[in-house]
Amino acid sequence: MVKPAGNKRNSFLSYASAPQESRRLPALRATQLQLTANCRQALHGRSQCLRPAGFAPSPRLASDWRVNSLHAALQRVLRSEPKALSDLDSWWQRERELRTELQHPGARAIVLGAESARLGLAFAGGFRAALVRLTGSFDPRGERRLAFCATESGGPHPRAIATTLESDGAGFRVRGEKTWATLGESADHLLVVCRRGTQPDGRPDLALVHLEASQPGVERSAARPTPFCPEITHCGFRFDVKVRSDQVLRGDGYADYLKPFRTVEDACVQLAASAYLLGVTRRLGLGPAWQETWSAMLIGAATVAEFDPRSSVTHTALAGLEGQIAGQRDAFEEQWRERGGDEWALWERDRGLLRVASQAREARREAARRQLATHVADPHP
């Protein structure tokens, strides 16, 4: 039995027989009520940030020291007088000062990048942030002067690693030579990629070993000069040194360290380069639009640097970010070129650094595309 139309509990039949315009009103009213309820819930539970005064971060944000540290770094850059570090000694001094103020190495890379008047010095901050991200609890605050020693005469490929880790009494012995270690001349601690055998499929079994640069049996050697960024020192190392078992880091030397380092380093270098260009913007007064652009780019890079470096999703996001930054950089260079000056001449000399390992990045992007296409084609492999 159909209820009278005047009853408040109208049936579907009476609603369906009403004119179209009147049928819309209850649905619209219900939508409005739901939106209002959602807004009230959000305002009550989460969005105190909408209030103009007395803002307190959400509990999750307040507990995330990484986010707070990145925000503090960017705030420091945007609200302070531009600086221009020009040599490695002053850069190290500034880096040491910032350790007590900014716990996150990525945050320090932002400030150091913006305050550096050389791309190479900015790169150093990103490189150190990458090492901390890679090694986790080994040096969680980036307080050690580390060098990552992988490259040998045949390159950094796993099959080119000839430095060995062999049993020696109660411990092990590292023997071999590395030809290239970024910031190696300044390093007190070394992370050395070693071959400890061969896996059943014929691939090298690699390990990462922690050595102190002052240990007997560790010797520095000269590295080949580079055509760019002479402020960043490199060197090689020769090893014939006994190590304890606790100096061998846990995990697979390739899957957990050597392979993901390229991804982490690329993300952190994009962060550092964007911070450097933010510093250029401020030193030359190139306008708020470029400040906004480089601020956004460096925070994007800092975010990607926190992702799992082994994931194809991370590789996809990083490839997109690299493309966006490169496009913005081309437009930025046109404006910077018109200004000219000493720092522009140094940028022309040094920007080749950003093209190093471009083939490896392209291969990583193509591999990510293939892997994601496979997952789309078969979402339940």
Steps between C-alpha positions, in 0.01 A plus 500: 500500500635841398521757776332837440727757339473724803662240725862586584609144418424518128541175312725450197184493283387844610857632457530353151170647390600855606636756248871467421596830668329407827660154493845663501444694821516213752816364339662842499399557860641164602825580326522836673437343839765235439755758389424711804544200728828412332629854536403512868675171562810619317508830686455324831747220444766604254487837332594748765733625229201687358495723803677832450675506837628258761584228249626179653621222266314174501647238739637303204666807349642607835656156547652486152834667560597451137212713373563764764870506421439544126254783571748667733774478236288656227380769739859580590593540132201715407515728803873562537755702309649306205844349561770386258735225622783464250749245638487156658650600835233763566239253374610237755493761777147601406393136474631436852307800635176379344523153655388636836213698348363268229496129573387390155796482255258587218409818685867586534540436127231760432675769702847407378382490140339841519800652679756356256632716218627189319293211367761254623464614860124466475550150359707407806202560728275284285762226480536486878123490543489204260760310702301547820179390327676194360664376818215564744600438862873495419513881507141621547587869554779525244767584756779292345705606201423207272623390159325233293767291329362296212665607173804306380704507181217319319230728639236453774317205340474195730705283264774764502544478879831327564564615857458190715375417848652173617513312829812568703516325835221623725417785265538601137744675271421759232735511202470710186490847356232763437570768243230757582343612826312830520614709799750223570778740596284636783363164613565348841281196431476288187221275374670254268320271257679163498463166325469215748426222254275393216129421518357176353382688188852629436441855618743657748412474867571849634531642851535852640781543751561791736862607530657789680724699268772499769511120530835338421485362149283783358684728257366794301595542136453778244189504282465635148395867478155597373413782257240634743448573870867512607392601851386141562796278574530139388758235565563129475585247770713190528412238760678217672337516838363263759143565618273365769174325420300791640653727234310310231161668464195280496325434172595441140769732370332535163125481564505701824777751431664526157187478284270728703771759556468633144130574557554658841794705374307623196208617716731674747701664223178636349417638844843662532501642147153650549614651829805644324283663233274635774813659648592646160149641472535675832856622445410653163147611591338307215152526645245314715377273220839326482512481880171315492612271219824388662340472843242261358758302305733447792219389731384259230851357478524471879175304498610259226828446686299351789330240275618140463789536252439148364143567391399566139247748637786700651691480171194630314454794737871582487507491119205739486662730754830502312318594181313782669814640661693482172225690320489770765877520502510572126259791541689623806830498314365738236429761766822433685707524181378855447636595841834327440768540766759275662254251639341451156843421356555241776157350434588459133815317606331280760156410368644194324486339844123468459545292185723238665343150481217624277496167315452312827208728589339444162539123537340517846206696364442255215519206740242666726269556204523136399441377852199724558355405161529134600314566825225689317459216250491241779406666832521164681820338369 
